[in-house]
């Protein structure tokens, strides 16, 4: 019986890493685009700085942080890929609803949904990376995953 060298990665490791890194990038792009479009949103909905601060600050951060905990617990117990798929579907649906918002309350509720969906990105991604990458190469993989934040910020600046 032959054994694999310790540096060999699980099949599909790079593919999985690219997908979770792109998800991470899109998450930050989504967060930044609202800030970039703030002047137009404020004018369209006739809201002020305080309401905009709630939309991409306090309320978003609160729901993102709080929902990350039960989602992380679920990622430890259930199918991580399915959890990510559900969260990305929620995030996508709620992002689309943001485009239909005709009032502050509508947009606020949609942004809460976006925060809940986005909260399902990082915890399962870290677990997926741990599934595919051995401890010797995991830090490198996590660094590539974290680069998604920088890529997402750059994309937001370019597209915004």
DSSP file (Angstrom, degrees, kcal/mol; ACC not computed):
  #  RESIDUE AA STRUCTURE BP1 BP2  ACC     N-H-->O    O-->H-N    N-H-->O    O-->H-N    TCO  KAPPA ALPHA  PHI   PSI    X-CA   Y-CA   Z-CA
    1    1 A X              0   0    0      0, 0.0     2,-0.3     0, 0.0     0, 0.0   0.000 360.0 360.0 360.0 130.3    0.0    0.0    0.0
    2    2 A X        -     0   0    0      0, 0.0     2,-0.3     0, 0.0     0, 0.0  -0.724 360.0-148.5 -97.3 147.9    1.4    3.4   -1.0
    3    3 A X        -     0   0    0     -2,-0.3     2,-0.2     1,-0.0     3,-0.1  -0.839  20.3-111.6-112.2 152.7    0.9    6.5    1.1
    4    4 A X        -     0   0    0     -2,-0.3    -1,-0.0     1,-0.1     0, 0.0  -0.540  38.8-101.8 -78.9 146.1    0.6   10.0   -0.2
    5    5 A X    >   -     0   0    0     -2,-0.2     3,-1.7     1,-0.1    -1,-0.1  -0.320  33.0-113.5 -61.7 153.2    3.4   12.4    0.6
    6    6 A X  T 3  S+     0   0    0      1,-0.3   130,-0.1    -3,-0.1    -1,-0.1   0.710 114.8  58.8 -64.9 -19.3    2.5   14.8    3.4
    7    7 A X  T 3  S+     0   0    0      2,-0.1    -1,-0.3   129,-0.1     2,-0.2   0.556  79.7 110.5 -87.3  -6.4    2.5   17.8    1.0
    8    8 A X    <   -     0   0    0     -3,-1.7     2,-0.2     1,-0.1   126,-0.1  -0.485  61.9-140.2 -71.7 134.5   -0.2   16.3   -1.2
    9    9 A X        -     0   0    0     -2,-0.2   124,-0.1     1,-0.1     3,-0.1  -0.572  24.3 -95.4 -92.2 157.4   -3.5   18.2   -1.1
   10   10 A X    >   -     0   0    0    122,-1.3     3,-1.9    -2,-0.2     4,-0.2  -0.386  56.7 -86.5 -64.3 147.1   -6.9   16.6   -1.1
   11   11 A X  T 3  S+     0   0    0      1,-0.3    -1,-0.1     2,-0.1    -3,-0.0  -0.317 116.1  18.4 -56.4 135.0   -8.5   16.5   -4.6
   12   12 A X  T 3> S+     0   0    0     -3,-0.1     4,-2.7     3,-0.0    -1,-0.3   0.530  84.0 130.1  83.5   6.1  -10.3   19.7   -5.3
   13   13 A X  H <> S+     0   0    0     -3,-1.9     4,-2.4     1,-0.2     5,-0.1   0.928  74.8  42.7 -61.4 -47.2   -8.5   21.7   -2.7
   14   14 A X  H  > S+     0   0    0     -4,-0.2     4,-2.5     2,-0.2    -1,-0.2   0.884 113.4  53.0 -68.3 -37.1   -7.5   24.6   -4.9
   15   15 A X  H  > S+     0   0    0      2,-0.2     4,-2.1     1,-0.2    -2,-0.2   0.939 111.6  45.7 -60.5 -47.8  -10.9   24.7   -6.6
   16   16 A X  H  X S+     0   0    0     -4,-2.7     4,-2.5     1,-0.2     5,-0.2   0.901 112.1  52.1 -62.6 -41.3  -12.6   24.9   -3.2
   17   17 A X  H  X S+     0   0    0     -4,-2.4     4,-2.3    -5,-0.2    -2,-0.2   0.915 108.8  49.4 -63.1 -43.5  -10.1   27.6   -2.0
   18   18 A X  H  X S+     0   0    0     -4,-2.5     4,-2.4     1,-0.2    -1,-0.2   0.916 111.7  50.0 -62.1 -42.6  -10.7   29.7   -5.1
   19   19 A X  H  X S+     0   0    0     -4,-2.1     4,-2.0     2,-0.2    -2,-0.2   0.924 113.1  43.9 -64.3 -44.8  -14.5   29.4   -4.6
   20   20 A X  H  X S+     0   0    0     -4,-2.5     4,-2.1     2,-0.2    -1,-0.2   0.858 113.3  52.4 -70.9 -32.1  -14.4   30.4   -0.9
   21   21 A X  H  X S+     0   0    0     -4,-2.3     4,-2.2    -5,-0.2    -2,-0.2   0.899 109.9  48.9 -67.2 -39.8  -12.0   33.3   -1.6
   22   22 A X  H  X S+     0   0    0     -4,-2.4     4,-2.6     2,-0.2    -2,-0.2   0.880 109.6  52.2 -66.0 -37.4  -14.3   34.6   -4.4
   23   23 A X  H  X S+     0   0    0     -4,-2.0     4,-1.9     2,-0.2    -2,-0.2   0.912 109.5  49.8 -62.3 -41.9  -17.2   34.4   -1.9
   24   24 A X  H  X S+     0   0    0     -4,-2.1     4,-1.8     2,-0.2    -2,-0.2   0.896 110.9  49.8 -62.6 -41.1  -15.2   36.4    0.5
   25   25 A X  H  X S+     0   0    0     -4,-2.2     4,-2.5     1,-0.2    -2,-0.2   0.922 110.4  48.9 -64.4 -44.8  -14.4   38.9   -2.2
   26   26 A X  H  X S+     0   0    0     -4,-2.6     4,-2.5     1,-0.2    -1,-0.2   0.843 106.8  57.9 -65.6 -32.7  -18.0   39.3   -3.2
   27   27 A X  H  X S+     0   0    0     -4,-1.9     4,-1.8     2,-0.2    -1,-0.2   0.937 110.7  41.0 -62.3 -47.2  -19.0   39.7    0.5
   28   28 A X  H  X S+     0   0    0     -4,-1.8     4,-2.7     2,-0.2     5,-0.3   0.898 112.3  55.3 -70.2 -38.5  -16.8   42.7    0.9
   29   29 A X  H  X S+     0   0    0     -4,-2.5     4,-2.3     1,-0.2    -2,-0.2   0.929 107.9  50.6 -56.2 -45.0  -17.7   44.1   -2.5
   30   30 A X  H  X S+     0   0    0     -4,-2.5     4,-0.9     1,-0.2    -1,-0.2   0.901 111.9  46.5 -60.9 -43.1  -21.4   44.0   -1.4
   31   31 A X  H  X S+     0   0    0     -4,-1.8     4,-0.8     1,-0.2     3,-0.3   0.906 115.7  44.9 -67.1 -41.3  -20.7   45.8    1.9
   32   32 A X  H  X S+     0   0    0     -4,-2.7     4,-2.3     1,-0.2    -2,-0.2   0.816 101.6  65.2 -74.9 -31.1  -18.6   48.5    0.2
   33   33 A X  H  X S+     0   0    0     -4,-2.3     4,-2.2    -5,-0.3    -1,-0.2   0.856  98.0  55.4 -63.9 -33.8  -20.9   49.2   -2.7
   34   34 A X  H  < S+     0   0    0     -4,-0.9     4,-0.3    -3,-0.3    -1,-0.2   0.909 109.0  47.3 -64.3 -41.1  -23.6   50.5   -0.4
   35   35 A X  H >< S+     0   0    0     -4,-0.8     3,-0.9     1,-0.2     4,-0.3   0.896 112.1  50.1 -66.3 -39.4  -21.2   53.0    1.1
   36   36 A X  H 3< S+     0   0    0     -4,-2.3     3,-0.4     1,-0.2    -2,-0.2   0.877 115.1  43.1 -65.9 -37.3  -20.0   54.1   -2.4
   37   37 A X  T 3X S+     0   0    0     -4,-2.2     4,-2.3    -5,-0.2     3,-0.4   0.363  82.5 110.9 -89.6   5.5  -23.6   54.5   -3.5
   38   38 A X  H <> S+     0   0    0     -3,-0.9     4,-3.1    -4,-0.3     5,-0.3   0.866  72.7  53.3 -51.5 -46.7  -24.7   56.3   -0.3
   39   39 A X  H  > S+     0   0    0     -3,-0.4     4,-2.0    -4,-0.3    -1,-0.2   0.924 112.7  44.1 -58.5 -42.3  -25.2   59.7   -1.8
   40   40 A X  H  > S+     0   0    0     -3,-0.4     4,-2.4     2,-0.2    -1,-0.2   0.894 115.0  48.7 -68.1 -39.2  -27.5   58.3   -4.5
   41   41 A X  H  X S+     0   0    0     -4,-2.3     4,-2.8     2,-0.2     5,-0.3   0.916 110.2  51.5 -66.7 -43.0  -29.4   56.2   -2.0
   42   42 A X  H  X>S+     0   0    0     -4,-3.1     5,-1.5    -5,-0.2     4,-1.1   0.915 113.3  44.8 -59.8 -43.8  -29.8   59.1    0.4
   43   43 A X  H  <5S+     0   0    0     -4,-2.0    -1,-0.2    -5,-0.3    -2,-0.2   0.910 114.8  47.9 -67.4 -42.0  -31.3   61.2   -2.4
   44   44 A X  H  <5S+     0   0    0     -4,-2.4    -2,-0.2     1,-0.2    -1,-0.2   0.915 122.9  31.6 -66.9 -44.4  -33.6   58.5   -3.7
   45   45 A X  H  <5S-     0   0    0     -4,-2.8    59,-0.2    -5,-0.2    -1,-0.2   0.492 103.6-126.9 -93.5  -3.9  -35.0   57.5   -0.3
   46   46 A X  T  <5 +     0   0    0     -4,-1.1     2,-0.3    -5,-0.3    -3,-0.2   0.955  60.3 140.7  55.9  54.2  -34.8   61.0    1.2
   47   47 A X      < -     0   0    0     -5,-1.5    -1,-0.2    -6,-0.2     2,-0.1  -0.789  42.3-127.0-121.5 166.3  -32.9   59.8    4.2
   48   48 A X     >  -     0   0    0     -2,-0.3     4,-1.9     1,-0.0     5,-0.2  -0.307  35.7 -85.7-105.3-172.4  -30.0   61.2    6.2
   49   49 A X  H  > S+     0   0    0      1,-0.2     4,-2.7     2,-0.2     5,-0.2   0.851 121.9  58.4 -63.9 -36.6  -26.5   60.2    7.4
   50   50 A X  H  > S+     0   0    0      1,-0.2     4,-1.8     2,-0.2    -1,-0.2   0.926 107.6  46.1 -62.0 -44.6  -27.9   58.6   10.5
   51   51 A X  H  > S+     0   0    0      2,-0.2     4,-2.0     1,-0.2    -1,-0.2   0.903 112.6  50.3 -65.5 -40.1  -30.1   56.2    8.6
   52   52 A X  H  X S+     0   0    0     -4,-1.9     4,-2.2     1,-0.2     5,-0.2   0.900 107.2  55.1 -64.5 -39.0  -27.3   55.4    6.2
   53   53 A X  H  X>S+     0   0    0     -4,-2.7     4,-1.1     1,-0.2     5,-0.8   0.883 108.0  49.0 -60.4 -38.2  -25.0   54.7    9.2
   54   54 A X  I  <>S+     0   0    0     -4,-1.8     5,-1.0     3,-0.2     6,-1.0   0.900 109.0  54.4 -65.6 -40.2  -27.6   52.2   10.4
   55   55 A X  I  <5S+     0   0    0     -4,-2.0    -2,-0.2     1,-0.2    -1,-0.2   0.914 126.3  17.2 -64.0 -45.9  -27.8   50.5    7.0
   56   56 A X  I  <5S+     0   0    0     -4,-2.2    -1,-0.2     4,-0.1    -2,-0.2   0.307 134.1  34.0-113.5  11.1  -24.1   49.7    6.5
   57   57 A X  I  X5S+     0   0    0     -4,-1.1     4,-3.0    -5,-0.2     5,-0.3   0.401 117.2  15.0-121.2 -99.1  -22.9   50.1   10.1
   58   58 A X  I  ><S+     0   0    0     -5,-0.8     4,-2.5     1,-0.2     5,-0.2   0.903 127.6  39.4 -54.6 -57.5  -24.7   49.3   13.3
   59   59 A X  H  ><S+     0   0    0     -5,-1.0     4,-2.2     2,-0.2     5,-0.3   0.926 118.7  47.5 -65.4 -44.8  -27.6   47.1   12.1
   60   60 A X  H  > S+     0   0    0     -6,-1.0     4,-2.6     1,-0.2     5,-0.2   0.953 114.5  46.1 -60.6 -50.0  -25.5   45.3    9.5
   61   61 A X  H  X S+     0   0    0     -4,-3.0     4,-2.6     1,-0.2     5,-0.3   0.883 111.2  53.1 -62.3 -39.8  -22.7   44.6   11.9
   62   62 A X  H  X S+     0   0    0     -4,-2.5     4,-2.6    -5,-0.3     5,-0.2   0.952 114.8  38.9 -61.6 -51.3  -25.0   43.5   14.7
   63   63 A X  H  X S+     0   0    0     -4,-2.2     4,-2.3     2,-0.2     5,-0.2   0.877 115.8  53.0 -69.5 -36.8  -26.8   40.9   12.6
   64   64 A X  H  X S+     0   0    0     -4,-2.6     4,-1.1    -5,-0.3    -2,-0.2   0.939 115.0  40.9 -61.3 -47.8  -23.6   39.8   10.8
   65   65 A X  H  X S+     0   0    0     -4,-2.6     4,-0.7    -5,-0.2    -2,-0.2   0.928 117.3  46.2 -69.2 -46.1  -21.8   39.2   14.1
   66   66 A X  H >X S+     0   0    0     -4,-2.6     4,-0.8    -5,-0.3     3,-0.7   0.896 113.9  47.1 -67.0 -40.0  -24.7   37.6   16.0
   67   67 A X  H 3X S+     0   0    0     -4,-2.3     4,-1.8    -5,-0.2    -1,-0.2   0.729  98.5  71.3 -75.7 -20.5  -25.7   35.2   13.2
   68   68 A X  H 3X S+     0   0    0     -4,-1.1     4,-2.2    -5,-0.2    -1,-0.2   0.836  92.8  58.6 -61.5 -32.1  -22.2   34.1   12.6
   69   69 A X  H <X S+     0   0    0     -4,-0.7     4,-2.2    -3,-0.7    -1,-0.2   0.971 109.5  37.8 -67.4 -55.9  -22.2   32.2   15.9
   70   70 A X  H  X S+     0   0    0     -4,-0.8     4,-2.3     1,-0.2    -1,-0.2   0.860 117.0  53.4 -66.3 -30.5  -25.1   29.8   15.2
   71   71 A X  H  X S+     0   0    0     -4,-1.8     4,-2.3     2,-0.2    -1,-0.2   0.907 108.5  49.5 -68.0 -39.4  -24.0   29.5   11.6
   72   72 A X  H  X S+     0   0    0     -4,-2.2     4,-1.3     2,-0.2    -2,-0.2   0.902 110.7  50.4 -63.7 -40.5  -20.5   28.5   12.8
   73   73 A X  H  X S+     0   0    0     -4,-2.2     4,-0.9     1,-0.2     3,-0.3   0.907 110.7  49.0 -63.7 -40.6  -22.1   25.9   15.2
   74   74 A X  H >X S+     0   0    0     -4,-2.3     4,-3.0     1,-0.2     3,-0.7   0.886 105.7  57.6 -65.1 -38.0  -24.1   24.5   12.3
   75   75 A X  H 3< S+     0   0    0     -4,-2.3    -1,-0.2     1,-0.3     5,-0.2   0.797 105.1  52.1 -64.3 -27.3  -21.0   24.3   10.1
   76   76 A X  H 3< S+     0   0    0     -4,-1.3    -1,-0.3    -3,-0.3    -2,-0.2   0.753 120.8  31.8 -75.3 -24.3  -19.4   22.1   12.8
   77   77 A X  H << S+     0   0    0     -4,-0.9    -2,-0.2    -3,-0.7     2,-0.2   0.716 119.4  34.4-107.6 -25.7  -22.4   19.8   12.8
   78   78 A X  S  < S-     0   0    0     -4,-3.0     2,-0.6    -5,-0.1     3,-0.1  -0.529 102.8 -51.7-125.0-173.2  -23.8   19.7    9.3
   79   79 A X     >  -     0   0    0     -2,-0.2     4,-2.2     1,-0.2     5,-0.2  -0.501  44.0-160.2 -68.3 110.8  -22.9   19.9    5.7
   80   80 A X  H  > S+     0   0    0     -2,-0.6     4,-2.5    -5,-0.2     5,-0.2   0.869  89.0  52.5 -61.9 -39.5  -20.7   23.0    5.3
   81   81 A X  H  > S+     0   0    0      1,-0.2     4,-2.5     2,-0.2    -1,-0.2   0.910 109.8  48.5 -65.8 -41.9  -21.2   23.3    1.6
   82   82 A X  H  > S+     0   0    0      2,-0.2     4,-2.5     1,-0.2    -1,-0.2   0.899 110.5  51.7 -64.8 -40.3  -25.0   23.1    2.0
   83   83 A X  H  X S+     0   0    0     -4,-2.2     4,-2.5     1,-0.2    -2,-0.2   0.934 111.4  47.1 -62.0 -45.9  -24.9   25.8    4.7
   84   84 A X  H  X S+     0   0    0     -4,-2.5     4,-2.8     1,-0.2     5,-0.2   0.911 111.0  52.0 -61.8 -41.7  -22.9   28.1    2.5
   85   85 A X  H  X S+     0   0    0     -4,-2.5     4,-2.0     2,-0.2    -2,-0.2   0.914 111.3  46.5 -62.5 -43.0  -25.2   27.5   -0.5
   86   86 A X  H  X S+     0   0    0     -4,-2.5     4,-2.4     2,-0.2    -1,-0.2   0.927 114.0  48.2 -63.7 -45.1  -28.2   28.4    1.6
   87   87 A X  H  X S+     0   0    0     -4,-2.5     4,-2.9     1,-0.2    -2,-0.2   0.889 111.1  49.9 -65.2 -39.2  -26.6   31.5    3.0
   88   88 A X  H  X S+     0   0    0     -4,-2.8     4,-2.7     2,-0.2    -1,-0.2   0.877 110.4  51.2 -66.6 -36.3  -25.4   32.6   -0.4
   89   89 A X  H  X S+     0   0    0     -4,-2.0     4,-2.5    -5,-0.2    -2,-0.2   0.925 112.7  45.1 -65.0 -44.0  -29.0   32.1   -1.7
   90   90 A X  H  X S+     0   0    0     -4,-2.4     4,-2.8     2,-0.2     5,-0.2   0.944 114.4  49.2 -62.4 -48.1  -30.4   34.2    1.2
   91   91 A X  H  X S+     0   0    0     -4,-2.9     4,-2.2     1,-0.2    -2,-0.2   0.912 113.1  47.0 -57.9 -45.8  -27.7   36.8    0.7
   92   92 A X  H  X S+     0   0    0     -4,-2.7     4,-2.3     2,-0.2    -1,-0.2   0.919 113.1  48.0 -65.0 -44.9  -28.4   37.0   -3.1
   93   93 A X  H  X S+     0   0    0     -4,-2.5     4,-2.2     1,-0.2    -2,-0.2   0.932 114.0  46.3 -61.2 -46.6  -32.1   37.2   -2.7
   94   94 A X  H  X S+     0   0    0     -4,-2.8     4,-1.6     2,-0.2    -1,-0.2   0.852 109.9  53.9 -68.4 -33.7  -31.9   39.9   -0.1
   95   95 A X  H  X S+     0   0    0     -4,-2.2     4,-1.0    -5,-0.2    -1,-0.2   0.915 108.9  49.5 -64.2 -42.2  -29.4   41.9   -2.2
   96   96 A X  H >X S+     0   0    0     -4,-2.3     3,-0.6     1,-0.2     4,-0.5   0.902 108.0  53.7 -62.3 -40.8  -31.8   41.8   -5.1
   97   97 A X  H >< S+     0   0    0     -4,-2.2     3,-1.2     1,-0.2     4,-0.5   0.832  98.4  64.2 -64.0 -31.3  -34.6   43.0   -2.8
   98   98 A X  H >< S+     0   0    0     -4,-1.6     3,-1.2     1,-0.3    -1,-0.2   0.876  96.9  57.7 -57.6 -36.2  -32.3   45.9   -1.8
   99   99 A X  H << S+     0   0    0     -4,-1.0    -1,-0.3    -3,-0.6    -2,-0.2   0.716 106.8  47.9 -67.7 -20.1  -32.6   47.1   -5.4
  100  100 A X  T << S+     0   0    0     -3,-1.2    -1,-0.2    -4,-0.5    -2,-0.2   0.414  81.3 131.0 -98.1   0.3  -36.4   47.2   -5.1
  101  101 A X    <   +     0   0    0     -3,-1.2     3,-0.1    -4,-0.5    -3,-0.1  -0.306  26.7 173.6 -61.5 130.4  -36.4   49.2   -1.8
  102  102 A X        +     0   0    0      1,-0.1     2,-0.3    -2,-0.0    -1,-0.2   0.351  65.2  33.4-116.5   1.0  -38.7   52.1   -1.9
  103  103 A X  S  > S-     0   0    0      1,-0.1     4,-2.3   -56,-0.0     5,-0.2  -0.968  82.1-109.2-149.9 164.3  -38.4   53.1    1.7
  104  104 A X  H  > S+     0   0    0     -2,-0.3     4,-2.8   -59,-0.2     5,-0.2   0.917 117.8  51.3 -60.7 -44.8  -35.8   53.2    4.5
  105  105 A X  H  > S+     0   0    0      2,-0.2     4,-2.5     1,-0.2     5,-0.2   0.914 109.7  49.6 -62.6 -43.7  -37.6   50.4    6.4
  106  106 A X  H  > S+     0   0    0      1,-0.2     4,-2.3     2,-0.2    -1,-0.2   0.939 114.3  45.2 -58.9 -48.3  -37.7   48.1    3.3
  107  107 A X  H  X S+     0   0    0     -4,-2.3     4,-2.5     1,-0.2    -2,-0.2   0.881 111.1  53.8 -65.1 -38.1  -34.0   48.7    2.7
  108  108 A X  H  X S+     0   0    0     -4,-2.8     4,-2.0     2,-0.2    -2,-0.2   0.927 110.1  46.2 -61.8 -46.1  -33.2   48.1    6.4
  109  109 A X  H  X S+     0   0    0     -4,-2.5     4,-1.9     1,-0.2    -2,-0.2   0.906 113.2  49.6 -64.1 -41.9  -35.0   44.8    6.4
  110  110 A X  H  X S+     0   0    0     -4,-2.3     4,-2.2    -5,-0.2    -2,-0.2   0.902 109.7  51.4 -64.1 -40.1  -33.3   43.7    3.2
  111  111 A X  H  X S+     0   0    0     -4,-2.5     4,-2.6     2,-0.2    -1,-0.2   0.850 106.2  54.8 -66.7 -34.0  -29.9   44.7    4.6
  112  112 A X  H  X S+     0   0    0     -4,-2.0     4,-2.3     2,-0.2    -1,-0.2   0.925 109.1  48.6 -62.6 -42.9  -30.6   42.6    7.7
  113  113 A X  H  X S+     0   0    0     -4,-1.9     4,-2.5     2,-0.2    -2,-0.2   0.891 109.8  51.6 -62.3 -40.1  -31.2   39.7    5.4
  114  114 A X  H  X S+     0   0    0     -4,-2.2     4,-3.1     2,-0.2     5,-0.2   0.927 109.3  50.8 -61.1 -45.0  -28.0   40.5    3.5
  115  115 A X  H  X S+     0   0    0     -4,-2.6     4,-1.9     1,-0.2    -2,-0.2   0.907 110.5  48.6 -60.9 -42.8  -26.1   40.5    6.8
  116  116 A X  H  X S+     0   0    0     -4,-2.3     4,-0.5     2,-0.2    -1,-0.2   0.925 114.0  46.4 -64.1 -44.3  -27.6   37.1    7.9
  117  117 A X  H >< S+     0   0    0     -4,-2.5     3,-1.2     1,-0.2    -2,-0.2   0.926 113.0  48.3 -63.6 -45.1  -26.7   35.6    4.5
  118  118 A X  H >X S+     0   0    0     -4,-3.1     3,-1.9     1,-0.3     4,-0.6   0.804  99.1  68.4 -66.6 -28.4  -23.2   37.0    4.5
  119  119 A X  H 3X S+     0   0    0     -4,-1.9     4,-0.6     1,-0.3    -1,-0.3   0.742  91.6  63.8 -62.1 -20.9  -22.6   35.8    8.0
  120  120 A X  H << S+     0   0    0     -3,-1.2    -1,-0.3    -4,-0.5     4,-0.2   0.272  89.7  71.9 -86.4  11.9  -22.7   32.3    6.5
  121  121 A X  H <> S+     0   0    0     -3,-1.9     4,-1.5   -34,-0.1    -2,-0.2   0.929  94.6  39.1 -90.7 -55.3  -19.6   32.8    4.5
  122  122 A X  H  X S+     0   0    0     -4,-0.6     4,-2.6     2,-0.2     5,-0.2   0.928 110.3  52.1 -71.1 -48.8  -16.6   32.9    6.8
  123  123 A X  H  X S+     0   0    0     -4,-0.6     4,-1.7     1,-0.2    -1,-0.2   0.946 116.1  39.6 -58.7 -49.6  -17.3   30.2    9.3
  124  124 A X  H  > S+     0   0    0      1,-0.2     4,-2.8     2,-0.2    -1,-0.2   0.873 113.1  57.7 -66.2 -32.5  -18.0   27.4    6.8
  125  125 A X  H  X S+     0   0    0     -4,-1.5     4,-2.6     1,-0.2    -1,-0.2   0.928 105.7  49.0 -61.3 -44.4  -15.2   28.6    4.6
  126  126 A X  H  X S+     0   0    0     -4,-2.6     4,-2.0     1,-0.2    -1,-0.2   0.897 112.8  48.0 -62.1 -39.2  -12.7   28.2    7.4
  127  127 A X  H  X S+     0   0    0     -4,-1.7     4,-1.8    -5,-0.2    -2,-0.2   0.894 110.5  51.0 -67.5 -40.0  -14.0   24.7    8.0
  128  128 A X  H  X S+     0   0    0     -4,-2.8     4,-1.8     2,-0.2    -2,-0.2   0.918 109.6  50.6 -63.5 -43.0  -13.9   23.8    4.3
  129  129 A X  H  X S+     0   0    0     -4,-2.6     4,-2.7     1,-0.2    -1,-0.2   0.914 109.6  50.8 -60.8 -42.2  -10.3   25.0    4.2
  130  130 A X  H  < S+     0   0    0     -4,-2.0    -1,-0.2     1,-0.2    -2,-0.2   0.836 108.0  54.1 -64.6 -31.7   -9.4   22.9    7.2
  131  131 A X  H  < S+     0   0    0     -4,-1.8    -1,-0.2     1,-0.2    -2,-0.2   0.876 118.7  32.8 -67.1 -37.2  -11.0   19.9    5.5
  132  132 A X  H  < S+     0   0    0     -4,-1.8  -122,-1.3    -5,-0.1     2,-0.5   0.760 112.6  60.3 -94.2 -28.0   -8.9   20.3    2.3
  133  133 A X  S  < S-     0   0    0     -4,-2.7    -1,-0.1    -5,-0.2     5,-0.1  -0.890  74.5-132.8-113.7 130.5   -5.6   21.6    3.6
  134  134 A X    >>  -     0   0    0     -2,-0.5     3,-1.7  -128,-0.1     4,-1.1  -0.318  37.8 -98.6 -70.5 159.4   -3.3   19.9    6.1
  135  135 A X  H 3> S+     0   0    0      1,-0.3     4,-0.6     2,-0.2     3,-0.3   0.813 121.2  62.0 -50.8 -34.1   -2.0   22.0    9.0
  136  136 A X  H 34 S+     0   0    0      1,-0.2    -1,-0.3  -130,-0.1     4,-0.2   0.820 118.2  26.0 -63.6 -30.8    1.3   22.5    7.2
  137  137 A X  H <> S+     0   0    0     -3,-1.7     4,-1.8     2,-0.1    -1,-0.2   0.354  96.9  93.9-113.9   4.1   -0.3   24.3    4.3
  138  138 A X  H  X S+     0   0    0     -4,-1.1     4,-2.9    -3,-0.3     5,-0.2   0.881  81.0  55.0 -69.1 -38.6   -3.4   25.7    6.0
  139  139 A X  H  X S+     0   0    0     -4,-0.6     4,-2.0     1,-0.2    -1,-0.2   0.910 109.0  49.3 -61.8 -40.6   -1.9   29.1    6.9
  140  140 A X  H  > S+     0   0    0      2,-0.2     4,-2.0     1,-0.2    -1,-0.2   0.927 112.0  48.1 -61.6 -45.5   -1.1   29.7    3.3
  141  141 A X  H  X S+     0   0    0     -4,-1.8     4,-2.4     1,-0.2    -2,-0.2   0.903 111.0  50.4 -63.5 -41.9   -4.6   28.7    2.3
  142  142 A X  H  X S+     0   0    0     -4,-2.9     4,-2.4     1,-0.2    -1,-0.2   0.845 108.1  54.1 -66.3 -32.7   -6.2   31.0    4.9
  143  143 A X  H  X S+     0   0    0     -4,-2.0     4,-1.4    -5,-0.2    -1,-0.2   0.905 109.0  47.5 -65.4 -41.5   -4.0   33.8    3.7
  144  144 A X  H  X S+     0   0    0     -4,-2.0     4,-0.5     2,-0.2    -2,-0.2   0.914 111.5  51.2 -64.9 -42.6   -5.3   33.3    0.1
  145  145 A X  H >< S+     0   0    0     -4,-2.4     3,-1.5     1,-0.2     4,-0.3   0.921 108.3  51.7 -58.6 -44.7   -8.8   33.2    1.5
  146  146 A X  H >X S+     0   0    0     -4,-2.4     3,-1.7     1,-0.3     4,-0.6   0.778  94.9  70.8 -66.0 -27.1   -8.2   36.5    3.4
  147  147 A X  H 3X S+     0   0    0     -4,-1.4     4,-2.5     1,-0.3    -1,-0.3   0.749  80.6  77.5 -60.5 -21.5   -7.0   38.1    0.2
  148  148 A X  H <X S+     0   0    0     -3,-1.5     4,-2.9    -4,-0.5    -1,-0.3   0.836  87.2  58.3 -56.0 -33.4  -10.6   38.0   -1.0
  149  149 A X  H <> S+     0   0    0     -3,-1.7     4,-2.2    -4,-0.3    -1,-0.2   0.934 108.3  43.9 -63.4 -46.2  -11.3   41.0    1.3
  150  150 A X  H  X S+     0   0    0     -4,-0.6     4,-2.3    -3,-0.2    -2,-0.2   0.915 114.7  49.2 -65.5 -43.0   -8.7   43.1   -0.6
  151  151 A X  H  X S+     0   0    0     -4,-2.5     4,-2.6     1,-0.2    -2,-0.2   0.919 111.0  50.4 -61.8 -44.0   -9.9   41.9   -3.9
  152  152 A X  H  X S+     0   0    0     -4,-2.9     4,-2.4    -5,-0.2    -1,-0.2   0.892 109.8  50.7 -62.0 -40.6  -13.5   42.7   -3.0
  153  153 A X  H  X S+     0   0    0     -4,-2.2     4,-2.0     2,-0.2    -1,-0.2   0.905 111.4  47.9 -63.5 -41.4  -12.5   46.2   -1.8
  154  154 A X  H  X S+     0   0    0     -4,-2.3     4,-2.1     2,-0.2    -2,-0.2   0.910 111.8  49.5 -65.8 -42.2  -10.8   46.8   -5.1
  155  155 A X  H  X S+     0   0    0     -4,-2.6     4,-3.1     1,-0.2     5,-0.3   0.893 109.0  53.0 -63.4 -39.6  -13.7   45.5   -7.1
  156  156 A X  H  X S+     0   0    0     -4,-2.4     4,-2.6     1,-0.2    -1,-0.2   0.916 109.6  48.3 -62.9 -42.3  -16.1   47.7   -5.2
  157  157 A X  H  < S+     0   0    0     -4,-2.0    -1,-0.2     1,-0.2    -2,-0.2   0.893 115.6  45.1 -63.9 -39.5  -14.0   50.8   -5.9
  158  158 A X  H  < S+     0   0    0     -4,-2.1    -2,-0.2     1,-0.2    -1,-0.2   0.896 122.6  33.9 -71.5 -41.1  -13.8   49.9   -9.6
  159  159 A X  H  <        0   0    0     -4,-3.1    -2,-0.2     1,-0.2    -3,-0.2   0.747 360.0 360.0 -87.0 -24.9  -17.5   49.0  -10.0
  160  160 A X     <        0   0    0     -4,-2.6    -1,-0.2    -5,-0.3    -2,-0.1   0.498 360.0 360.0 -69.1 360.0  -18.9   51.6   -7.6
